[in-house]
């Protein structure tokens, strides 16, 4: 069913054009004597065809067409303008202003039927192409989503591969990733950025794949020489993930090499200081340390939440970015929910 908007200040002309429109079939005529009221209606509705007279009070047909075309999404709606035979200058101006075709007074029924059907056929084609484009866009979105889901699954499994060689657990990956997202939320970062750090944070320690077992699994304290080897996992993770075509992997590379940096410049591997440390690295540093402190491992007992929070607060401006600590504590309800959702014995996929 086509919606045909008819605007004319003459009741007789409105009645005549309405009758002609109804004879076209599958058309719903909408009538207005006042072009200003018609324009208000057009702000909430999109007709399939506009038939507008030139000579009207308050707003002539030329001004109506200009105002109608200025509305969002109305630039392709066909417009038929009704003029007198001797108004060629008006027709030229109307063509430049956005009219598609003309009807001359008195209106010929055969001519009206032909021109109106042509305009409605044009509109049908436009709507078909728009629907087709929307359908194709939906298919592309679905295919992209599936590819991204597979990418996220691969990233998670890569992260778990590193963690299998480490006393950490799969739940640690989940918790620290969601803690990182909570911090990003507390910093008022864009939702797309929050999602990106959630997906990239699990790769923070993927470089541990390249650390020898005698160091990675050593139950006691590492010697200075062994600790230097252990610190190499940051660069290894960066080398593994860097220069990827994937935005997630590139973010993971940035996190891998920067999450052990400290705000006062005493961290590794590059000794970066303050805001020279990438923001994602500063965020993940807080999330990773907090979860490590509050998690029980074969070589240590879990810290209490109070002690871990105290450690973060004591580390403001030294180990941690003060704003990241503040954002983390400002989302404390979310933090507690994450701890409850992801237990060490149960680590669902991201």
N, C-alpha and C positions, 0 to 999 in steps of 0.2 A: 504494500500500500504506500503510495507516494503522498507526501504532504505538500500541497501547493498553496503558497501564501499569495493572497490577492489584496492589493492596496489601491483604493480609489475613493475619492471623496464624493462620488456620485452613487447613490443607492441603485439607480437603474443599471449603471455599468457593472457594479458588484454583482447584481442579480444575473445579468447576462453572462459575465465571465464565469461565474459559479456554475451556471447551467452547462456551459461549454466544457468546463473542466470535468464535471460529472460524466459527460458523454465519453470522455477518454477512457473511463473504466479504471478501477483500482486507484482512485485518487481521493484524497480527503482535503477539500478546500477550506482554508482558514482566511476569514475576511476581516479587513480593517478599513475604516473610513479615515482614521487619523494615522499618518505615517509615524508620528512619535510613539504612539502606543504600539504600532507594529514593530518598531525598532526595539522597544522594551521586551516584547514577546520573543524577538529573535535572540536576545541575550541568553535566554534559557532554552530555546528550541532551535533546531537546524532544519529548515525546510528543504525539500528536494527541488523546488522551482519557485522563483519569485516573479510575479507579474505586477508591475508597478506603473501607475500613470505618471506622466510628467507634471501636469499642472495640478498642484494641490496646495492648500493653505498650510502655513506653519513650516513645512519642509517640502520642497519640490522633489521630483523623482531623481534628479541628479544628486542632490544632497543626501537623499536616502541611500542611493547606491553607494556613495562614498562612505557613509557611516556604517552601512551593512558590511562592506568589504573590510572595514577596519576591525570588525569583530573577529576574535580568534576562531579559526576553523571554518570561516565563511567565504574564503577566497575562491573556492571552486564551485560554489552553488550557482547553477545557471540562472540568469536574470533576463526576462523579457520586459522591454519597456514599451509602453503605449504612448504614441505621439500622433500629432496631426501630420497630414501629407506634406505640408509646407515647412516643417521644422527640421530641415536637414542639418542645420548648424547644431541643434540640440542632439541629434543622433550622433554626429561626429564627437561631440563632447562626452556623450554617454559611453560611446565605445572606448574612449580614452579612460573614462572613469570606472569601467568594469562591467558594462552591459554586454550580453552575449548576442542578443538579437532584438528585433523590433516588431511591433504590431502597429498598424496605422488605423486611425478612426475614419469611418466606421469599421469595426472589426469584421473581417470576413471569416465565416465559420470554417470553411475549408482550409484557408491559410492558417487560422488559429490552430486547428487540429494538427496540421503538418508541423508547424513550428514548435508547438508544445510537446508533441511526441518526440521530436528530435532532441529537445532539451532534456526530457525525462530519460531518453535512451542514453544520453551523455551522462546524466547523473547516475544511472544504473551501472554504467561502466566504471565510473569513478568509485562508487561504493564497493563494487566487486574487487577492483584493484586494491582498495584500502583494506578490505577484509583479507584478501590474499596476502598482502604484505604483513598484516598483523598475524596471520596464521604462520607464515614463514618465520617471523620474528619469534613467535612462541616456540616453534620447532628448534630454532637456533639456540634459544635460551635453555631449552630442555637438554639438548645435546651438550651445550657448554656446562650445564650443571652436572651432567653425568661425568664428563671429563674431569671437572673440578673435584667431584666426589672421589673418583679413582685416584686423582693426584693426592688428595688428603689422606686416603687410605694408605697409599704408598709411603707418604711422609711419615705417617704414624708407625708403620712397620719398620721403616728405616730407623726411627727414633728408638723403637723397642729393641731393634737389633743391637744398638749401642748399649742400652740399659741391661740387656741380658748378660753382658760381660761386666756388669757393675752391680754393687749391692743395692742400687736404687730399684724402684718398682715401677710397673706400668701406671699405677695410680699416681705416683709422683709426677709423671709426665702430664697427666690430666690436671692434677691440682695446680701445678705451677703455671700451666697454660691458662687455666681459667682465672687464677690469681692475676696473671699478667693482663688479661682482658678487663678484670675489675679495676686494676690501676689505670688502664687506658680510659675506662669509663669515668673514673674519678678525676682524671685530667681533662675531661670534656673533649676528648678526641672524637673525631668523626666515627660513626658506626662502622664504616668500611675499614677504618684503621683498627678499631677494636677487633673486628673479625680477622683481619690479617695477622695481628699479633697472636691471637688465639690459635691460628693454624700454623704459624711459624715457630712459636716458642718451643714446641716439643723437640725441635732439632738442636736445642742449645748445646747438648753434649754429644752430638753425633760423631764428633772427632775422636771420641774414646774408642771407636772401632780400631784405631791405629795405635793404641797404647798397649804395650806388652802386659800379659796377664800377671807377671810377677810383681808388677807395680800396681796395676789396676786393682788386683784382688789381694794385695798385701794387707793383712789384718792389723798390723801395727803402724806406727808413724813412719812416714817416708823420710828417707835421708834427703839432704839438700840436692844431691845429684838426681835422685829419683823424682823429687818434686819438680825439678826442671823439665824432666821428660814428661811428667804428667801435665804440666802447663802447656805442653805442645798440642794438647787436644783442641785448644781454641783455634790455633792456626790450621790444624788438620780439618776441622769442621768447616772453616771458612773456605779452604781450598776445595773441599768436596762439593760445596753448594754454590760457590760464587760463579758469576757469569752465566747463570741459567736463564733460559727463556721464561721461566716461571717466576711470577712476582713473589709467591710464597717461598720458594727456595732462595731467592735473592735476600728476602727478609731474614730467612733462617741463617744465611751466611753472615749477615750483619750481627745477628744475635750471638752466633757461635763465637765470633772473635771479640765481642765487646762485653759479654755479660759477666766476665771476671775483672773488668776494669773497676777501679774505685774512684769515688768522686774527688778524693784528695790527690789523685795521681799515683797512688801506691799499688795499683792493681797490675794485672798482666793481660795480654802479652805486650801491649804497646805503651803502657804507662800513661794513658790518656787521663785528662783531668776535666772535671766539671762538665759543661755543655759540649765539650769536644767529644765526649763519649756519646755515640748515637743514642737517641731517645729509647729505642727498643731495647738496647743493652742495659740502660739505666733501669728500665721497668722490670726486665726479667731478672736483674740482679736482686731486687727486693723479693720478687716472687719465689725465686729459686732458693735463696738463703732461708727465707721464712719456712718454706716447706721442709727443707733439709733439717732445720733445727727442731721442728715439731714432729718429725717422723722418727720412729724407732728403727734402728738398724742393728745388725749383728755386732757392730763395734761400738754402739752407743745407745743410751736411752733417749727417749723423746723429751725435749724440753717442754715445760708448761707454756701455754699460750701467753701468760703474763711475762715470763722470762724472755720469750721470743720477741714480744712487742717491745720490751725494754731494750733488747739488743738492737732492734731497728731504730728506736728513738736515740739510743746512744751513738748509733752510727750515722746520724744525720750530718751531712756535710763532710763526713770522713769517708766511710765506706759507701754510703747511699746518697742519691739525690734527695734532698729534703722534700721536694714537691712530690716525688714518687712515694715516699714514706707517708706523707700526709694523705695522698690520694688513696693509698692502701688502707689506712686506718679509717678513712671517711666512708669506705665501703665495707665495714666490718661485718654487717649482717650478711652480705654476699659471701664474704670469706668463710664465715661459719657454715653457711649452706654448702659451699664447695667441699669443705672438709667432711661434711656429713654424707654428701653424695658419692664421693670417690674415696673409698677405703682401699687399703693395700691389698686386700684379698679379692677385690672386685674392681676391675679397671675397664669399663666399657669404652668403645672407640669414640673419638671426638665426633 
